[in-house]
Amino acid sequence: MEKILKDFVTIEKNFSKNNRAMMGLLILMVVMIVAFSTVLYKMNVFYARNRLILDSDGSIRKVSVISQKEALTIEIKDFMCSFYNTFYSFNQYNIDSCLNLGFYKGDESLRNLYAQYKNDGWYNTIIQENVSQTSAINMDGFQIDVNAYPYKVAVNGLMTLRQGDVVRKFRLNGTCTVESVTPNFPRNPHGLFIRGWREDKHEL
């Protein structure tokens, strides 16, 4: 009987030691996981704030983290530039394809404007007299409000007509609202849509 009690005490001591060892191992693992997660998080924050990219001129610059509103503003700017590069930029060879791409970027206000230009003989002049028309938005000429939907947009741009050595320039400003739609590549990859485009064009 005494031997059985001694064996039982020995087993209990060994079991207690094993429990303490397992508990210590478990605590160590938890501490290591927490420490590893903390290091990963800090590394992620560091690299997010200190990302570098190679610029087109070969220089390296730091990429800053921007807000969702800032990203949306940049997207709208690029979309409006794309609109000017299609609906308002063409020559006698690509006029139809450019205008058609422009139509996918906005509502009936663009079609109404197209009808007005067509009735005025604008497109016939481009085709018959071999005129090249280019248009671009002044990068400092954007006014965009992304605080309310649909987004209000105003732009200041320039239209240039070239026929040989003859050059005519027009101030080409406009206002509209911009809505989000399902992206459609290549017709409208930005997933944005112009409503109520109003053009203000004057020859310089």
N, C-alpha and C positions, 0 to 999 in steps of 0.2 A: 504493500500500500504506500509505503514511504517513497519507494522508487517511482511509483506512478505519479505521486504529487510532485516529486522533483522534476520528472519529465514534463509534466503539465506546466510547471513554473518556467522551465527552460523554453518550452514552445511559446508560452505567453510573452516572455522577454524577447524572443526572436521575432515574433509577430509584431510586437510594439516597435522594435527597431526597424523592421521592414516598413511599417506604417509611417514612421518618422522620415525614413529615407524617401519613400514615395511622395510624401507631402512636400519635402524639401525640393525634390526633383520637379514636382508640379509647379511650385512657386517660382523656381528658377526659369522654367519654360515660359510662364506667364510674363515674368519680368523681361525676358529676352524678346518675346513677341511684341510687347508694348514698346520696348526700346527700338526694335527694328522698324516698327510702324512709324514711330516718331521721326526716325532718321529719314525714312522714305518720304514722309510728308514734307519735311524741311527741304530735302533735296528737290522735290517736285516744285515747291514754292520758289526756291532759288533759281532753278532753270527756267521756270515760267517768267520770272522777272528779268532774267539775264540771257534771253535767247538772242542769238546772233544770226544774221543772214548775209549772204553775199549779194551785193547790189549789182546792177547792170554794168556799172563802170569799174567793177572789180574791187570796190571798197567793201569793208565789213561794217555793218551798223547794228546797233542794238534794237531789238523789236520790243516795243512797249505793249503791255496788256491794255486792251481797250474795252470799253463798256459795250453792252448790247446796242445802245442808242447810237454810239459812235460808229459801230460796225454797220448799222442800218443806214446811217447818213452816207457812209462811203459807198454802200451798195446802190443807193438811190442816185448818187452822183455818177457812178459808172453806167447805170441804166440810162440816165438822161443823155449822157455823152453818146451811148450806143444809139439812142433814138435820133440824135442829130446826125450821126454818121450813116444812118440808113434813109430816113424820111427826107432829109435835107441835103444829102450828099450823093451825087450821081453824075453820069455823063450819058451820051447817046446810046452807049452799048449796054449799060447795066441799070438803066432807069427803072425798068419794070421790076427787076428782082429787088432793088433797093426799096422801092416804094412798098412792095408787097411785104417785105420784112418789117417796114415801118408800121404797116397796118396792124400787125400782130401785137404791137406795143401799146395800142390805145383804142378808145371807143369811137363812136360815129363822128366825134368832133374832128378826127383826122380825115375821115372820108369826106366830110363836108368841106374841109379846107382843100383837099385834093380836087374836089369838083370845082371849087372856086378858081384854083390855079389852072385847071384844065380849060375852063370857060374863058379865062383870060389869055389862053394860048401860050402859057408859060412853058409847058412841056414840049409843045411843038417847036418852040424856039430853041430849046436845048437840043432837040434831035436834028432839026434841019440846019441849024447854024453851027453845029459842032461845039457847043458850049460845055465847059466843065464846071460843075457847081460843087463847092465844098462848104461845109458848115461845121462850126465847133463852138463849144461853150467856154467862156472865160472861166478858168478855174477859181477865180476870186468872185465870180458872178453868181454864186449859188445862194439861195435863201431856202432852207429846208426846215420844216417844223415836224419833228417826229414825236412830239408830246401828245398829239391827238391823231386819231385815225378817222378817215383817210388822211395821209400826210400831205400837207400843203407845200408846194414847190414853186419857186420862181427862179428863172435863169436868165442870164445875159449872154448873148452869143453873137457870132459874126458869120455872115454868109458872103462867100466870094465867088464871083462868076468870072471865068477866064475864057476868052475867045481869041486865040493867038496872043498878040501883045496887048490886047484890050482887057482891062480889069475893072470890074464894077464891084463895089462893096456895099453891104447892107447891114445895118444893126438888126439882129434877129433875137428878140427877147420873147419870153413866153411864161405863162402861168398855168397851173393845173393842180389837180390832186392825184396822188398815187396810191393805188391799192395793191394788196398782195393777191396773187393768183397762183395756180399750179404751174411750175416751171415747164417750159416746152423747148427742148433743144432741137434744132438750132434757132427756132423762130423767136422764142422769148426765154432764154436760159435764166434770166434774173428772177423770174416769177413775180414781176411787178407790172402794173397796168395803169396807163394814163387815162384820167377822166377829165372831160371839159377843158381840153387844150385850147388856150387863147394865145394867138400869135400877135406880136407887135413888131412889124418890119418897116424900116425906113432906110432909104438909100443915103449913104454917107457922101 
